[in-house]
Each structure stands twice: as C-alpha cells, then as structure tokens.
Amino acid sequence: MSKIIITCAVTGSIHTPSLSPYLPFAARDIEDQAVAAAGAGAAILHLHARDPETGRPSARAADYMRFLPGIRDRCDAVINITTGGSAVMSLDERLEGAMAAAPEMCSLNMGSMNFALYPMAARPRDWRFDWEKPFLEDSDDLVFKNTPRDIAHVLREMGETRGARFEFECYDMGHLAMLRHFAERGLVEPPFFIQFVFGVLGGMAPAPESLRHMVHLADEYFGDDYLFSVLAAGRAQMPMAELAAGMGGHVRVGLEDNLYIDRGVLARSNAEQVARVRALVEAQGREVAGPDDARAMLGLKGAAHVGF
C-alpha cells in the first residue's frame, strides 16, 4: 500500500468551548496545537479560525492571519483551509479567509444537507459564552447550503484563480455523485482527494458497510484517479480510521471531529489523537506520509505559493 496521509482537523466550527477545555480557539493555542499535531505525524493540517475572544467560529481573514504565519514558520505541514466555515455563514463569509490565504489545499463540501448539532446541548453544563447553547440548539432547523452554483464558485475562486487543490468532503452517496458531475464538466481534475465523512447527524452513520459501499462507488466513478480518506465524528473516530487504513485509505482525526481519546476521557490535545492513530496504522504496516509525500501524492502547488 502507498504511504498513509494523516490529516488533523484542529478546531473546526462544530464544538464549542464549553464542551472541552482543550479545544483551542485563541490564535496561539490553535498555532501551538497545529504545530504539535504536525510533529506527531500529521502531514496535513485542516484549519478553521475562531474569534479569539469568544471562541465563536470565524472565517475572517484577520483571524486566520493571527496563526497561519506562525504555523508556516514552525513546521512544513500542508495547510488546508476550510471553505465550509460554519453552516450558519453565507458563502462569501465562508470564503474570506481562504481567499486571502490562497493555501495549498481547501476543503469543499459536495452537497447541501441537514447539519444537526443540537444533541450536544442536551447535557446540563455551565456555558462559558452566551452564544454556545443557542448555536447548538438552533441546528435542529439548519440546512448547510452547498448548491451546485456554490460549488462551482468555490472551484473557480480557490482552484482556478488561486491554485488550491481540494479535499472533497462527501457526507453521503449523492455528494460523491456530485463530484463525478463536476469531473464530467471538466471543472475538477485528478487525482481527487475524497474525504468520506461519517457520524454527522444529517449524513452517513459510521458503519463499516457504508465505507465499503462508498469505496465501491468511487471505484466505479473514478477508477484509479482518486485517493480516499475517512473521518468519523465522535466515538467511531478511531475504529473507522483503523478500517480505512486497512483498506488502503488515508485518515483524518482532530478535535474538530471528536473531543475524546478514550470512552469518557477528553483528549488533551490534537497531537494525542494523531499519535494514537499513527500507532494504529503503523501496526498495520502502513508508513506515515510526510508533508512532501502528501504534496507529491496530491499534486499540490507547494508552500512557496501561498498568500501568508
């Protein structure tokens, strides 16, 4: 099997600060945790920004620039910036930071969907910020909008104009078909780096048979022109990553996707999860890819050609 790429999603826009004291939202904490995750074996760092005072999800260029130069100077990991931002943002808001940074990679959500976070608000707790509980509770009436027009706009702005390659996030079978549609239109080119996303309420459940079916469909649609990676939200994070590694795929972990390292035990850092998944995949005989390996495998433009 080829070398395995570990992606670490450092903070995301789903979990709120009161859910874990280890979730980074201040710029220096995002920077430090990202660099430590790279040191533990993450070749790609998938990054969101946060308001440094409140921890609220942000896609402002100024908030990204608080930590991107420091990460660049302290490690050589591939920086992958979200274009999903937060499901409550407009597309223009979601793209502000990514457009300013012109990174080597961006994520791209391949379809609209329900994106339900409200079960996380059910447990009684002392909320650190007043926005957190309503943000989670109101997701029972939230549609994460990613129309074909939205997708084409991101492809033009980030791919055609800024030279980024994409992590195509597929939460369901229809999203994979949408990627095939854009490939047939000639708007995306191989190799396709497909992130199968499991465990978000509104998308696929984290079941082994679902992963096998998605790989089967991707084989039918793209032949040898794709690589797949797997992320699973919550407790299925490590079992699904281990399964993906055994199938020749790549893996993503991080506090964006799961706040825990063991049942009932909060992960103290992103690096702790990276070290855990690295041990799991190396036990299967997989060699972990470095950043330059990932750049070669994915056809990236290189760290010298970013905007930060």
N, C-alpha and C positions, 0 to 999 in steps of 0.2 A: 504494500500500500504506500501511497505518497505520504510525505510529511503532513502532520496534522496541524492546522491553524487553530490556535486558541484565541478567541475574541473575549475581551472583558468589557461589559457594559457597566460603567462606573456609578452612575447615579440615576439616570432616567428621569421620567416625569410622572411615574405612577405612585411610588411610595412617598409618603410624607414624613417630615422629620420626626413626628411623634411615634412613628412605628418602629424606629430603631435609632439609638443614639450614635450608631456607627455609620449611618447614611451620610455621605458628605454633601454639603451644599455650599459652604463657604469656599471661595476660589482656591485658597491654599490647600484646603482639605481635598478638594477634587484633584488638584495637581499632585499632591503627595500620594494619594491612593492610586491614581493612574500610573505614576512612575513605579510605585511598588508592585502593582499588578504586572507591568511590563517586566520588571526584574524577576518576577515569579514564573514568567513564561508566556505571557500574553503578547502575541505578535501584533494584534490589532486592538486599539482602544476605541470603543464606541462611546461617544460623548454627547451629553446634554449639558445645558447650562442651567443655573439656578440663580434666583435673586439672592445675593449673599446675605441680606439682612433677614429675610423671611423664609427662605427655602422654597419659595413658590417656583414652579417651572418657568423658565425664561428661554427665549431664543434671541435675545438682544445681542447684537454684535459686541457691545461693550462688555457684557457679562462673559462671553466666550473669551475675549481678549485678556481677561483677568488671569486666565490659566493656560491658554494654548501656548504662548511663547515659552512659559516655564517647562511645560511637558516636552516641547520640542527640544529645548536646550539640555534636558536632563536624561532623555532616553531617545532611542531611534525607532520606537514603535510606530506603526501606521496609525494615523489619526483618522477616524471615521466619524463624521458629524451627522447627527440625525437631521432628516428633513421632515420627520413626523412631529418633532417638537412636543406638543401636548395636544390631545384631541379637542381641547377647548379653544385652541388658537385658530386664527384664519391662516390660509396658506401663505399669504405674504408675511405674516408674523413668523410662521414656522421657518421660513427661508432666510430671514435676515442674517442670522449668524453664519449659516452655511455659505451664503453668497459672499459675505465679507471674507471668510476664511479660505475659500477655494481649496478645500482639503483634497487629499489623495482619494478618499472614499467618502460616500454618503450612504445612509440607509434610504430606502424608498419603499413605502407601503403600497402594496399592489391591489388594493381594493378598499371600498367603504365597508364599515362593519359596526355592530354594537361593540362598545368597549366599556364593560361594566366593572367598576371597582368598588361598588357600594358595600359588598360583604365585609370589606376591611374596616368599615366604620361601625360595625355592629358591636364590637367588643368595647365595654366601658374603659375609658382611659382619660388621663389628663392631657388635653391637647395643648401643645406648645404655642401654636399660632391659630388665630381665629378662622383662617381660610381653610384649614385642613379638612375638618369634618364635612362642611358643606360641599367641598370639592369632591370628596369621595361619594357622599350620599347622592348628589345630583347626577352621578353617572348612570343611574337607572333610567335616564331619559337622554342618553348621549349617543350620537352616531358619529363615529370617526370618519370624516369625509375624505375620500381619496378617489375621485372620479377619473375616468379616462382623460378628461381635459387637464385635471390636476397633475396626473402622472406625466403627461406629455410636457407640461410646463416645467416640471422638475427636471425631466430629461434634457430639455433644451438649456435651462439655466445652469444646471450643475454639470451635465455631461458635455453637451456640445460647446457651451461657452467657456466653462471653467475646467474641463478636462478630468473631472472626477469619474471614477468607476463606482459601481453600486453594489450594495448589499440589498438584494431584493427580498423584502420581508413578506412571506406568504403565510397567512394565518388560516387558509382554507384552500380547498381544491380550486375554487373559482379564481383565486389570486394567481395560482400557477398558470391557469388558462389565460389570464390577462397578460402575464409575462410573455407567453407564447404569441399572443396577439401583437404585442409591441415588437417582438423579434421578427414576426412576419412583415410588419410595416417597415422594418429596417431601422427602427429608432434605437434599438439596443443591439450590441454586438457581443459575441462570446469572447472569452469564457464568462458564463453567467455564474455569479456567486449568489446562491439562493439560500436564504435563511428560513428554515421551516420553524414556525412559531407555534408552540403548544401551551395550553393552560390559561390563556386569557379568556374570561367569560364573554363569549361572543365569537370565539374562534374555535379551533380544534382542541379537543381534550388530549391530554398527554398519554396516548395509548400506543404501544409498540406497533399494532396493526395499522394505525394511522400513518406512522412514519414509513412503514414499508410500502403502503399504498402511494404516498407522496413521491417516494423514490421511484416507484414503478411508473407513475405518470411522468415524472421528469425525464426518465429514460426514454419514454415514448416521444415526448415533446422535443427533447434537446440532444438525445444521443450522447456523444462524448463531449459535448460543448458546455458542460456545466460542472460546478462543484457545489456540494450542499453542506450546510451547517445546520445545527439544531440548537435551539434554546427552548427550555421548558420553564414556565413560571412556577414558582413555589416548590413544593416538596419533590416534584418529579425532576427537578433540575439535574441532579447527578445521575439518576438511573437512565434518563433519556440521553444524556451526554455519553454515557458509557455505551449505550446501544448504538448511537451514531458512530462512535469511534470504531466499533466492531464491524460496522457496515462500510467503512472506508470514508466516512464523512468527517466533517470538522465540527467544532463545538464552540458554544458561547456560554459564559457564566457571568456573574456580577450582581451587585446589589440592586441594579435596575430590575432584575428578573426574580430574585429570591433574596430575602433578608437573612436566611438561616444557613448554618453549616451542618447541623445535625437536628434531629427532631427536638423542637423546643429550645434550641441553642442558637442565639443570634450569631451570625458571622461578625467578627470584629473588624474585618476589612475585606476589600475586594481581593487582595493578594491571597488571603486564606482560601477563598474559593478557587482561585487559579491554581494554587499549589495542590489542592485536593483533586481537581480534575486532571491536572498534569500527571499525578501519581496513577490515577485510574487508567489513563490512555497509554502511559508508558508500560503499565503492567500487561497491556495487550500487545506490546511490541511496536507501538506507533512511536515515531520520532517527532518531537515537537518542532514545528517550523519557527525560524526566527523572522524578524521583520523583513529582511531582504529576500528570504524564501517566499514570504507571502507576496511581496511586490512582484516577484518573478511569476508566481503562480497565477496572479490575478491581473497582470498586465498594467500595473499602476504607473503613474507619471513620475513618481519619485518625490521625496521630501523637499527637494530643492525648488519645487514648482508650486508651492502653496502660498497663501496670502497672509501668513503670520510669522 
